[in-house]
Amino acid sequence: MAVALTKGQSSSSDHRSSRLQEMSWNEIQRPGAYLICGSGDLVRVPQDALAPGHSPLITITSTGETRVAKLSENPAEPISVLRAFAADNDYFVNF
């Protein structure tokens, strides 16, 4: 059985969306490298920042909701890799 594909289609059954997982800043529960969607800035969230009973190492104060997109599970991922990954997913990059 032949299947015709048009440009931009994939025959892979596990095709994933090119959009990254987005969430509110307050919903971050795992370490990683995150892109602040509004500004294009990079935030690295280490495991220590999320440890229970510790004061937060990172705080953001804003009058509105701060949305982030998860770029990587690894907070130490090289900037060049993170920049390319964000740009490939059509996000504005400011780092």
PyMOL CGO cylinders between C-alpha atoms (Angstrom):
from pymol import cmd
from pymol.cgo import CYLINDER

trace = [
    CYLINDER, 0.00, 0.00, 0.00, 1.53, 3.32, -1.06, 0.3, 1, 1, 1, 1, 1, 1,
    CYLINDER, 1.53, 3.32, -1.06, 0.89, 6.52, 0.83, 0.3, 1, 1, 1, 1, 1, 1,
    CYLINDER, 0.89, 6.52, 0.83, 1.41, 9.87, -0.87, 0.3, 1, 1, 1, 1, 1, 1,
    CYLINDER, 1.41, 9.87, -0.87, 2.91, 12.61, 1.27, 0.3, 1, 1, 1, 1, 1, 1,
    CYLINDER, 2.91, 12.61, 1.27, 2.80, 16.30, 0.56, 0.3, 1, 1, 1, 1, 1, 1,
    CYLINDER, 2.80, 16.30, 0.56, 5.60, 18.65, 1.51, 0.3, 1, 1, 1, 1, 1, 1,
    CYLINDER, 5.60, 18.65, 1.51, 5.73, 19.18, 5.26, 0.3, 1, 1, 1, 1, 1, 1,
    CYLINDER, 5.73, 19.18, 5.26, 4.08, 15.87, 6.16, 0.3, 1, 1, 1, 1, 1, 1,
    CYLINDER, 4.08, 15.87, 6.16, 5.80, 13.02, 7.90, 0.3, 1, 1, 1, 1, 1, 1,
    CYLINDER, 5.80, 13.02, 7.90, 5.14, 9.31, 7.64, 0.3, 1, 1, 1, 1, 1, 1,
    CYLINDER, 5.14, 9.31, 7.64, 6.32, 8.78, 11.22, 0.3, 1, 1, 1, 1, 1, 1,
    CYLINDER, 6.32, 8.78, 11.22, 3.58, 7.58, 13.53, 0.3, 1, 1, 1, 1, 1, 1,
    CYLINDER, 3.58, 7.58, 13.53, 5.19, 9.27, 16.54, 0.3, 1, 1, 1, 1, 1, 1,
    CYLINDER, 5.19, 9.27, 16.54, 5.23, 12.77, 15.03, 0.3, 1, 1, 1, 1, 1, 1,
    CYLINDER, 5.23, 12.77, 15.03, 5.49, 15.39, 17.80, 0.3, 1, 1, 1, 1, 1, 1,
    CYLINDER, 5.49, 15.39, 17.80, 4.45, 18.99, 17.77, 0.3, 1, 1, 1, 1, 1, 1,
    CYLINDER, 4.45, 18.99, 17.77, 7.25, 21.44, 17.15, 0.3, 1, 1, 1, 1, 1, 1,
    CYLINDER, 7.25, 21.44, 17.15, 6.00, 23.59, 20.02, 0.3, 1, 1, 1, 1, 1, 1,
    CYLINDER, 6.00, 23.59, 20.02, 7.73, 23.26, 23.36, 0.3, 1, 1, 1, 1, 1, 1,
    CYLINDER, 7.73, 23.26, 23.36, 5.94, 22.55, 26.62, 0.3, 1, 1, 1, 1, 1, 1,
    CYLINDER, 5.94, 22.55, 26.62, 4.73, 25.88, 28.00, 0.3, 1, 1, 1, 1, 1, 1,
    CYLINDER, 4.73, 25.88, 28.00, 3.68, 26.58, 31.57, 0.3, 1, 1, 1, 1, 1, 1,
    CYLINDER, 3.68, 26.58, 31.57, 3.41, 29.33, 34.14, 0.3, 1, 1, 1, 1, 1, 1,
    CYLINDER, 3.41, 29.33, 34.14, 6.59, 30.18, 36.07, 0.3, 1, 1, 1, 1, 1, 1,
    CYLINDER, 6.59, 30.18, 36.07, 4.91, 28.92, 39.26, 0.3, 1, 1, 1, 1, 1, 1,
    CYLINDER, 4.91, 28.92, 39.26, 4.19, 25.52, 37.65, 0.3, 1, 1, 1, 1, 1, 1,
    CYLINDER, 4.19, 25.52, 37.65, 7.86, 24.57, 37.21, 0.3, 1, 1, 1, 1, 1, 1,
    CYLINDER, 7.86, 24.57, 37.21, 8.44, 21.35, 39.13, 0.3, 1, 1, 1, 1, 1, 1,
    CYLINDER, 8.44, 21.35, 39.13, 11.52, 19.88, 37.45, 0.3, 1, 1, 1, 1, 1, 1,
    CYLINDER, 11.52, 19.88, 37.45, 15.03, 21.21, 36.86, 0.3, 1, 1, 1, 1, 1, 1,
    CYLINDER, 15.03, 21.21, 36.86, 15.95, 22.33, 33.38, 0.3, 1, 1, 1, 1, 1, 1,
    CYLINDER, 15.95, 22.33, 33.38, 16.56, 25.22, 31.03, 0.3, 1, 1, 1, 1, 1, 1,
    CYLINDER, 16.56, 25.22, 31.03, 13.50, 27.42, 30.46, 0.3, 1, 1, 1, 1, 1, 1,
    CYLINDER, 13.50, 27.42, 30.46, 12.79, 30.25, 28.04, 0.3, 1, 1, 1, 1, 1, 1,
    CYLINDER, 12.79, 30.25, 28.04, 10.74, 33.20, 29.31, 0.3, 1, 1, 1, 1, 1, 1,
    CYLINDER, 10.74, 33.20, 29.31, 8.23, 33.48, 26.47, 0.3, 1, 1, 1, 1, 1, 1,
    CYLINDER, 8.23, 33.48, 26.47, 7.62, 37.24, 26.71, 0.3, 1, 1, 1, 1, 1, 1,
    CYLINDER, 7.62, 37.24, 26.71, 11.24, 38.40, 26.78, 0.3, 1, 1, 1, 1, 1, 1,
    CYLINDER, 11.24, 38.40, 26.78, 13.15, 35.53, 25.18, 0.3, 1, 1, 1, 1, 1, 1,
    CYLINDER, 13.15, 35.53, 25.18, 15.44, 35.33, 28.22, 0.3, 1, 1, 1, 1, 1, 1,
    CYLINDER, 15.44, 35.33, 28.22, 16.95, 32.05, 29.45, 0.3, 1, 1, 1, 1, 1, 1,
    CYLINDER, 16.95, 32.05, 29.45, 16.52, 30.78, 33.02, 0.3, 1, 1, 1, 1, 1, 1,
    CYLINDER, 16.52, 30.78, 33.02, 18.42, 27.76, 34.31, 0.3, 1, 1, 1, 1, 1, 1,
    CYLINDER, 18.42, 27.76, 34.31, 16.58, 26.00, 37.13, 0.3, 1, 1, 1, 1, 1, 1,
    CYLINDER, 16.58, 26.00, 37.13, 18.89, 23.64, 39.08, 0.3, 1, 1, 1, 1, 1, 1,
    CYLINDER, 18.89, 23.64, 39.08, 17.62, 20.81, 41.28, 0.3, 1, 1, 1, 1, 1, 1,
    CYLINDER, 17.62, 20.81, 41.28, 18.57, 22.81, 44.40, 0.3, 1, 1, 1, 1, 1, 1,
    CYLINDER, 18.57, 22.81, 44.40, 16.12, 25.54, 43.41, 0.3, 1, 1, 1, 1, 1, 1,
    CYLINDER, 16.12, 25.54, 43.41, 13.25, 23.08, 43.69, 0.3, 1, 1, 1, 1, 1, 1,
    CYLINDER, 13.25, 23.08, 43.69, 14.26, 21.18, 46.83, 0.3, 1, 1, 1, 1, 1, 1,
    CYLINDER, 14.26, 21.18, 46.83, 11.50, 21.08, 49.47, 0.3, 1, 1, 1, 1, 1, 1,
    CYLINDER, 11.50, 21.08, 49.47, 12.17, 23.19, 52.54, 0.3, 1, 1, 1, 1, 1, 1,
    CYLINDER, 12.17, 23.19, 52.54, 14.70, 25.43, 50.82, 0.3, 1, 1, 1, 1, 1, 1,
    CYLINDER, 14.70, 25.43, 50.82, 14.22, 29.08, 50.05, 0.3, 1, 1, 1, 1, 1, 1,
    CYLINDER, 14.22, 29.08, 50.05, 13.77, 29.59, 46.32, 0.3, 1, 1, 1, 1, 1, 1,
    CYLINDER, 13.77, 29.59, 46.32, 17.04, 30.39, 44.56, 0.3, 1, 1, 1, 1, 1, 1,
    CYLINDER, 17.04, 30.39, 44.56, 15.17, 32.05, 41.73, 0.3, 1, 1, 1, 1, 1, 1,
    CYLINDER, 15.17, 32.05, 41.73, 12.22, 34.43, 42.05, 0.3, 1, 1, 1, 1, 1, 1,
    CYLINDER, 12.22, 34.43, 42.05, 10.41, 36.50, 39.47, 0.3, 1, 1, 1, 1, 1, 1,
    CYLINDER, 10.41, 36.50, 39.47, 8.15, 39.35, 40.49, 0.3, 1, 1, 1, 1, 1, 1,
    CYLINDER, 8.15, 39.35, 40.49, 5.66, 40.53, 37.91, 0.3, 1, 1, 1, 1, 1, 1,
    CYLINDER, 5.66, 40.53, 37.91, 2.22, 42.10, 37.74, 0.3, 1, 1, 1, 1, 1, 1,
    CYLINDER, 2.22, 42.10, 37.74, 1.20, 39.56, 35.09, 0.3, 1, 1, 1, 1, 1, 1,
    CYLINDER, 1.20, 39.56, 35.09, 1.67, 35.85, 34.54, 0.3, 1, 1, 1, 1, 1, 1,
    CYLINDER, 1.67, 35.85, 34.54, 5.16, 34.82, 33.44, 0.3, 1, 1, 1, 1, 1, 1,
    CYLINDER, 5.16, 34.82, 33.44, 5.00, 32.05, 30.84, 0.3, 1, 1, 1, 1, 1, 1,
    CYLINDER, 5.00, 32.05, 30.84, 7.99, 29.80, 30.22, 0.3, 1, 1, 1, 1, 1, 1,
    CYLINDER, 7.99, 29.80, 30.22, 8.80, 27.12, 27.65, 0.3, 1, 1, 1, 1, 1, 1,
    CYLINDER, 8.80, 27.12, 27.65, 10.96, 24.16, 28.66, 0.3, 1, 1, 1, 1, 1, 1,
    CYLINDER, 10.96, 24.16, 28.66, 13.98, 23.93, 26.37, 0.3, 1, 1, 1, 1, 1, 1,
    CYLINDER, 13.98, 23.93, 26.37, 15.85, 21.09, 28.10, 0.3, 1, 1, 1, 1, 1, 1,
    CYLINDER, 15.85, 21.09, 28.10, 15.76, 18.77, 31.10, 0.3, 1, 1, 1, 1, 1, 1,
    CYLINDER, 15.76, 18.77, 31.10, 19.44, 19.64, 31.60, 0.3, 1, 1, 1, 1, 1, 1,
    CYLINDER, 19.44, 19.64, 31.60, 19.97, 23.05, 33.27, 0.3, 1, 1, 1, 1, 1, 1,
    CYLINDER, 19.97, 23.05, 33.27, 23.62, 22.99, 32.13, 0.3, 1, 1, 1, 1, 1, 1,
    CYLINDER, 23.62, 22.99, 32.13, 22.85, 22.53, 28.41, 0.3, 1, 1, 1, 1, 1, 1,
    CYLINDER, 22.85, 22.53, 28.41, 25.16, 24.72, 26.27, 0.3, 1, 1, 1, 1, 1, 1,
    CYLINDER, 25.16, 24.72, 26.27, 23.69, 28.09, 25.28, 0.3, 1, 1, 1, 1, 1, 1,
    CYLINDER, 23.69, 28.09, 25.28, 24.30, 27.45, 21.58, 0.3, 1, 1, 1, 1, 1, 1,
    CYLINDER, 24.30, 27.45, 21.58, 22.17, 24.29, 21.70, 0.3, 1, 1, 1, 1, 1, 1,
    CYLINDER, 22.17, 24.29, 21.70, 19.38, 26.02, 23.66, 0.3, 1, 1, 1, 1, 1, 1,
    CYLINDER, 19.38, 26.02, 23.66, 19.39, 29.03, 21.33, 0.3, 1, 1, 1, 1, 1, 1,
    CYLINDER, 19.39, 29.03, 21.33, 19.11, 26.82, 18.25, 0.3, 1, 1, 1, 1, 1, 1,
    CYLINDER, 19.11, 26.82, 18.25, 16.38, 24.67, 19.80, 0.3, 1, 1, 1, 1, 1, 1,
    CYLINDER, 16.38, 24.67, 19.80, 14.28, 27.72, 20.76, 0.3, 1, 1, 1, 1, 1, 1,
    CYLINDER, 14.28, 27.72, 20.76, 14.71, 29.31, 17.33, 0.3, 1, 1, 1, 1, 1, 1,
    CYLINDER, 14.71, 29.31, 17.33, 13.85, 26.02, 15.59, 0.3, 1, 1, 1, 1, 1, 1,
    CYLINDER, 13.85, 26.02, 15.59, 10.58, 26.04, 17.54, 0.3, 1, 1, 1, 1, 1, 1,
    CYLINDER, 10.58, 26.04, 17.54, 9.77, 29.62, 16.47, 0.3, 1, 1, 1, 1, 1, 1,
    CYLINDER, 9.77, 29.62, 16.47, 10.48, 31.32, 19.80, 0.3, 1, 1, 1, 1, 1, 1,
    CYLINDER, 10.48, 31.32, 19.80, 12.10, 34.76, 20.10, 0.3, 1, 1, 1, 1, 1, 1,
    CYLINDER, 12.10, 34.76, 20.10, 15.60, 34.34, 21.60, 0.3, 1, 1, 1, 1, 1, 1,
    CYLINDER, 15.60, 34.34, 21.60, 17.26, 37.05, 23.68, 0.3, 1, 1, 1, 1, 1, 1,
    CYLINDER, 17.26, 37.05, 23.68, 20.28, 35.21, 25.09, 0.3, 1, 1, 1, 1, 1, 1,
]
cmd.load_cgo(trace, "trace")
